[in-house]
């Protein structure tokens, strides 16, 4: 049994009702709900816009795909050392690059949080990492957002890593 930051505990996940546990991996089974095709325009921040979509459309959990171009962004390309908590290695660009990315969306107690990894390239240089800040669309960016229904999942602080990580709560989602 794992402890939550708020002092509660995660219930053992039962295999009935779409929940399961295999060794230390935890999972829930859901279904694809609504599908959103989104066009983002030059100068927009895709992280902000996907969060706004989640708030407006009440999307609680989703996976999404991004394709297009970014004028600039700051991304984490890994830890300086493989220790917990990690100290990130940052890479920033502001020269216009192609982007192919994917991510997940889940709420904490207050707002939708995104976890996005992508590869961006210009010429012969390609860098991959976790898109974090200063993200701005160049020309256009398209997103396909697939809502995942039937889950009781969200993000909660993991003290060891210092991140709000994906967590599964309670019994079967209703």
C-alpha positions as semicolon CSV with decimal commas, in nm:
position;residue;x (nm);y (nm);z (nm)
1;X;0,000;0,000;0,000
2;X;0,134;0,344;-0,090
3;X;0,082;0,659;0,110
4;X;-0,059;0,976;-0,043
5;X;0,084;1,314;0,050
6;X;-0,239;1,412;0,226
7;X;-0,195;1,121;0,467
8;X;-0,451;0,896;0,300
9;X;-0,366;0,567;0,134
10;X;-0,419;0,431;-0,211
11;X;-0,651;0,135;-0,192
12;X;-0,524;-0,188;-0,336
13;X;-0,648;-0,191;-0,689
14;X;-0,868;-0,486;-0,763
15;X;-0,874;-0,658;-1,098
16;X;-1,254;-0,635;-1,115
17;X;-1,414;-0,332;-1,275
18;X;-1,127;-0,237;-1,499
19;X;-0,868;-0,188;-1,225
20;X;-0,551;-0,385;-1,189
21;X;-0,215;-0,422;-1,029
22;X;0,083;-0,606;-1,170
23;X;0,391;-0,593;-0,947
24;X;0,440;-0,219;-0,881
25;X;0,259;-0,104;-1,194
26;X;-0,087;0,039;-1,135
27;X;-0,353;0,087;-1,398
28;X;-0,718;0,144;-1,469
29;X;-0,915;0,059;-1,777
30;X;-1,119;0,330;-1,942
31;X;-1,269;0,401;-2,282
32;X;-1,220;0,665;-2,545
33;X;-1,484;0,930;-2,491
34;X;-1,511;1,248;-2,694
35;X;-1,248;1,333;-2,956
36;X;-1,139;1,691;-3,017
37;X;-0,948;1,814;-3,321
38;X;-0,784;2,146;-3,235
39;X;-0,604;2,404;-3,450
40;X;-0,369;2,637;-3,267
41;X;-0,248;2,951;-3,440
42;X;0,074;3,148;-3,458
43;X;0,169;3,298;-3,122
44;X;-0,061;3,080;-2,908
45;X;0,069;2,876;-2,616
46;X;-0,045;2,515;-2,675
47;X;-0,008;2,420;-2,307
48;X;-0,242;2,701;-2,201
49;X;-0,489;2,632;-2,483
50;X;-0,517;2,257;-2,408
51;X;-0,570;2,338;-2,039
52;X;-0,842;2,588;-2,135
53;X;-1,009;2,325;-2,355
54;X;-1,003;2,079;-2,063
55;X;-1,164;2,335;-1,832
56;X;-1,427;2,447;-2,085
57;X;-1,522;2,093;-2,194
58;X;-1,477;1,933;-1,850
59;X;-1,216;1,685;-1,976
60;X;-1,081;1,506;-1,668
61;X;-0,838;1,260;-1,834
62;X;-0,702;1,251;-2,188
63;X;-0,418;1,157;-2,414
64;X;-0,326;1,392;-2,696
65;X;-0,102;1,420;-2,998
66;X;0,062;1,735;-3,135
67;X;0,193;1,804;-3,483
68;X;0,310;2,135;-3,624
69;X;0,573;2,393;-3,544
70;X;0,690;2,596;-3,246
71;X;0,856;2,936;-3,255
72;X;1,011;2,866;-2,918
73;X;0,997;2,656;-2,604
74;X;1,187;2,549;-2,296
75;X;1,201;2,176;-2,234
76;X;1,365;1,938;-1,993
77;X;1,596;1,696;-2,172
78;X;1,670;1,476;-1,872
79;X;1,817;1,497;-1,524
80;X;2,171;1,618;-1,456
81;X;2,214;1,294;-1,260
82;X;1,982;0,995;-1,214
83;X;1,893;1,080;-0,852
84;X;1,573;1,176;-0,668
85;X;1,464;1,445;-0,668
86;X;1,608;1,519;-1,012
87;X;1,777;1,843;-1,112
88;X;1,655;1,910;-1,467
89;X;1,871;1,981;-1,770
90;X;1,702;2,259;-1,968
91;X;1,712;2,327;-2,341
92;X;1,552;2,638;-2,487
93;X;1,503;2,752;-2,844
94;X;1,347;3,050;-3,017
95;X;1,432;2,983;-3,381
96;X;1,124;2,801;-3,516
97;X;1,123;2,418;-3,517
98;X;0,900;2,135;-3,627
99;X;0,727;1,943;-3,347
100;X;0,585;1,597;-3,298
101;X;0,460;1,535;-2,945
102;X;0,230;1,339;-2,723
103;X;0,102;1,387;-2,373
104;X;-0,147;1,310;-2,102
105;X;-0,391;1,530;-1,916
106;X;-0,512;1,470;-1,561
107;X;-0,635;1,708;-1,291
108;X;-0,487;1,776;-0,951
109;X;-0,719;1,922;-0,685
110;X;-0,761;2,250;-0,876
111;X;-0,666;2,240;-1,242
112;X;-0,577;2,025;-1,542
113;X;-0,207;1,936;-1,558
114;X;-0,027;1,825;-1,872
115;X;0,267;1,590;-1,920
116;X;0,402;1,638;-2,273
117;X;0,705;1,489;-2,441
118;X;0,801;1,585;-2,789
119;X;1,075;1,595;-3,046
120;X;1,149;1,927;-3,212
121;X;1,386;1,978;-3,497
122;X;1,537;2,233;-3,731
123;X;1,775;2,137;-4,007
124;X;1,985;1,843;-3,889
125;X;1,936;1,914;-3,517
126;X;1,662;1,734;-3,323
127;X;1,604;1,751;-2,951
128;X;1,354;1,557;-2,742
129;X;1,221;1,636;-2,401
130;X;0,938;1,738;-2,173
131;X;0,775;2,064;-2,289
132;X;0,749;2,286;-1,982
133;X;0,741;2,659;-2,046
134;X;0,769;2,947;-2,293
135;X;0,593;2,734;-2,557
136;X;0,474;2,934;-2,858
137;X;0,321;2,813;-3,184
138;X;0,492;2,906;-3,511
139;X;0,244;2,922;-3,802
140;X;0,013;2,640;-3,686
141;X;-0,005;2,341;-3,457
142;X;-0,271;2,071;-3,459
143;X;-0,377;1,867;-3,160
144;X;-0,590;1,556;-3,142
145;X;-0,729;1,519;-2,789
146;X;-0,879;1,182;-2,694
147;X;-1,081;1,199;-2,375
148;X;-1,050;0,887;-2,157
149;X;-1,373;0,816;-1,972
150;X;-1,444;0,576;-1,686
151;X;-1,131;0,653;-1,482
152;X;-1,076;0,780;-1,129
153;X;-0,733;0,923;-1,196
154;X;-0,560;1,249;-1,122
155;X;-0,227;1,398;-1,025
156;X;-0,089;1,408;-0,671
157;X;0,248;1,512;-0,535
158;X;0,509;1,239;-0,514
159;X;0,750;1,347;-0,238
160;X;1,045;1,147;-0,375
161;X;1,043;1,309;-0,719
162;X;0,885;1,642;-0,630
163;X;0,636;1,603;-0,921
164;X;0,261;1,571;-0,932
165;X;0,241;1,223;-1,082
166;X;-0,050;1,019;-1,215
167;X;-0,245;0,849;-0,936
168;X;-0,548;0,622;-0,928
169;X;-0,804;0,684;-0,658
170;X;-1,053;0,462;-0,477
171;X;-1,252;0,179;-0,622
172;X;-1,407;0,147;-0,963
173;X;-1,493;0,475;-1,135
174;X;-1,861;0,549;-1,169
